[in-house]
Amino acid sequence: MARYVDVDDYLASLAPDAAEALDAARATIHQAVAGGGETISYQIAAFTVGGRIFMYVGAWKRHLGIYPVPVFDDDLEAEVTPYRAKTDTVQFPYRAGVPHELLGRIATAMAMASTGAR
């Protein structure tokens, strides 16, 4: 199994469609979570805030996987539900395009929950 040094290294290993989707998702997450960072954990991209990982993003053959996505309240959960693959997993198929506005709101909510902010 490959060992990635950083997210750029991970991106370089991916097929073009997966790399493009992850790179765009990466930009969306950084825009949504000011001051956030990134690292590699479990050999996929992990995004941090306050030094703590709040979101993992894996670029797979046909989709981006977002982990662990909690059950949200009301409107946000209604938008996330069609993308849920399992209780704590969200999948965005490349063929359908990643809904970046929704991804940004998911990242913001997860980062806030990670830091205890409301």
One Martini backbone bead per residue (centre of mass of N, CA, C, O) as a GRO file, in nm:
protein
  118
    1MET     BB    1   0.098   0.035   0.021
    2ALA     BB    2   0.072   0.350   0.004
    3ARG     BB    3   0.259   0.642   0.120
    4TYR     BB    4   0.159   0.950   0.218
    5VAL     BB    5   0.274   1.272   0.288
    6ASP     BB    6   0.036   1.427   0.135
    7VAL     BB    7  -0.215   1.555  -0.050
    8ASP     BB    8  -0.048   1.592  -0.306
    9ASP     BB    9   0.046   1.298  -0.320
   10TYR     BB   10  -0.234   1.177  -0.340
   11LEU     BB   11  -0.326   1.324  -0.597
   12ALA     BB   12  -0.093   1.206  -0.783
   13SER     BB   13  -0.222   0.898  -0.761
   14LEU     BB   14  -0.466   0.975  -0.924
   15ALA     BB   15  -0.706   0.988  -1.118
   16PRO     BB   16  -0.818   1.253  -1.288
   17ASP     BB   17  -1.113   1.265  -1.175
   18ALA     BB   18  -1.036   1.233  -0.875
   19ALA     BB   19  -0.836   1.469  -0.853
   20GLU     BB   20  -1.031   1.694  -0.937
   21ALA     BB   21  -1.242   1.648  -0.714
   22LEU     BB   22  -1.052   1.677  -0.469
   23ASP     BB   23  -0.936   1.957  -0.531
   24ALA     BB   24  -1.210   2.103  -0.522
   25ALA     BB   25  -1.290   2.011  -0.237
   26ARG     BB   26  -1.052   2.135  -0.093
   27ALA     BB   27  -1.124   2.428  -0.159
   28THR     BB   28  -1.402   2.428  -0.027
   29ILE     BB   29  -1.310   2.358   0.261
   30HIS     BB   30  -1.114   2.598   0.301
   31GLN     BB   31  -1.332   2.815   0.257
   32ALA     BB   32  -1.530   2.717   0.492
   33VAL     BB   33  -1.250   2.673   0.677
   34ALA     BB   34  -1.097   2.886   0.837
   35GLY     BB   35  -0.776   2.779   0.930
   36GLY     BB   36  -0.745   2.521   0.807
   37GLY     BB   37  -0.627   2.193   0.754
   38GLU     BB   38  -0.396   1.923   0.648
   39THR     BB   39  -0.382   1.562   0.594
   40ILE     BB   40  -0.283   1.230   0.657
   41SER     BB   41  -0.529   0.964   0.701
   42TYR     BB   42  -0.570   0.651   0.617
   43GLN     BB   43  -0.466   0.735   0.324
   44ILE     BB   44  -0.620   1.014   0.338
   45ALA     BB   45  -0.785   1.290   0.351
   46ALA     BB   46  -0.746   1.543   0.610
   47PHE     BB   47  -0.929   1.771   0.812
   48THR     BB   48  -0.856   2.069   1.004
   49VAL     BB   49  -0.917   2.206   1.343
   50GLY     BB   50  -0.732   2.290   1.597
   51GLY     BB   51  -0.566   2.006   1.532
   52ARG     BB   52  -0.835   1.860   1.437
   53ILE     BB   53  -1.010   1.616   1.303
   54PHE     BB   54  -1.326   1.647   1.097
   55MET     BB   55  -1.234   1.524   0.803
   56TYR     BB   56  -1.275   1.280   0.551
   57VAL     BB   57  -1.125   1.222   0.211
   58GLY     BB   58  -1.206   1.000  -0.048
   59ALA     BB   59  -1.069   0.885  -0.360
   60TRP     BB   60  -1.238   0.702  -0.577
   61LYS     BB   61  -1.336   0.559  -0.862
   62ARG     BB   62  -1.661   0.703  -0.842
   63HIS     BB   63  -1.599   0.864  -0.560
   64LEU     BB   64  -1.656   1.063  -0.289
   65GLY     BB   65  -1.562   1.029   0.049
   66ILE     BB   66  -1.729   1.106   0.356
   67TYR     BB   67  -1.589   1.140   0.692
   68PRO     BB   68  -1.777   1.150   0.959
   69VAL     BB   69  -2.123   1.183   0.915
   70PRO     BB   70  -2.352   1.323   1.072
   71VAL     BB   71  -2.652   1.386   1.196
   72PHE     BB   72  -2.852   1.632   1.109
   73ASP     BB   73  -3.047   1.902   1.100
   74ASP     BB   74  -3.300   1.899   0.897
   75ASP     BB   75  -3.217   2.055   0.616
   76LEU     BB   76  -2.935   1.934   0.586
   77GLU     BB   77  -3.020   1.637   0.601
   78ALA     BB   78  -3.206   1.640   0.353
   79GLU     BB   79  -2.960   1.692   0.156
   80VAL     BB   80  -2.775   1.443   0.244
   81THR     BB   81  -2.939   1.174   0.225
   82PRO     BB   82  -2.894   1.096  -0.089
   83TYR     BB   83  -2.564   1.045  -0.011
   84ARG     BB   84  -2.602   0.813   0.166
   85ALA     BB   85  -2.447   0.492   0.243
   86LYS     BB   86  -2.425   0.542   0.546
   87THR     BB   87  -2.454   0.673   0.843
   88ASP     BB   88  -2.129   0.810   0.812
   89THR     BB   89  -2.169   0.825   0.487
   90VAL     BB   90  -2.062   1.013   0.199
   91GLN     BB   91  -2.150   1.023  -0.157
   92PHE     BB   92  -1.987   1.161  -0.456
   93PRO     BB   93  -2.043   1.133  -0.770
   94TYR     BB   94  -1.877   1.220  -1.050
   95ARG     BB   95  -2.109   1.213  -1.267
   96ALA     BB   96  -2.281   1.435  -1.088
   97GLY     BB   97  -2.121   1.593  -0.912
   98VAL     BB   98  -2.010   1.811  -0.683
   99PRO     BB   99  -2.174   1.971  -0.415
  100HIS     BB  100  -2.017   2.243  -0.299
  101GLU     BB  101  -2.217   2.389  -0.119
  102LEU     BB  102  -2.278   2.144   0.058
  103LEU     BB  103  -1.990   2.073   0.141
  104GLY     BB  104  -1.939   2.340   0.291
  105ARG     BB  105  -2.164   2.296   0.505
  106ILE     BB  106  -2.055   2.035   0.616
  107ALA     BB  107  -1.777   2.137   0.702
  108THR     BB  108  -1.875   2.355   0.895
  109ALA     BB  109  -2.038   2.171   1.086
  110MET     BB  110  -1.801   1.977   1.158
  111ALA     BB  111  -1.605   2.190   1.269
  112MET     BB  112  -1.789   2.300   1.490
  113ALA     BB  113  -1.825   2.029   1.639
  114SER     BB  114  -1.518   1.982   1.696
  115THR     BB  115  -1.499   2.269   1.872
  116GLY     BB  116  -1.795   2.341   2.006
  117ALA     BB  117  -1.938   2.518   1.823
  118ARG     BB  118  -2.244   2.729   1.724
   0.00000   0.00000   0.00000
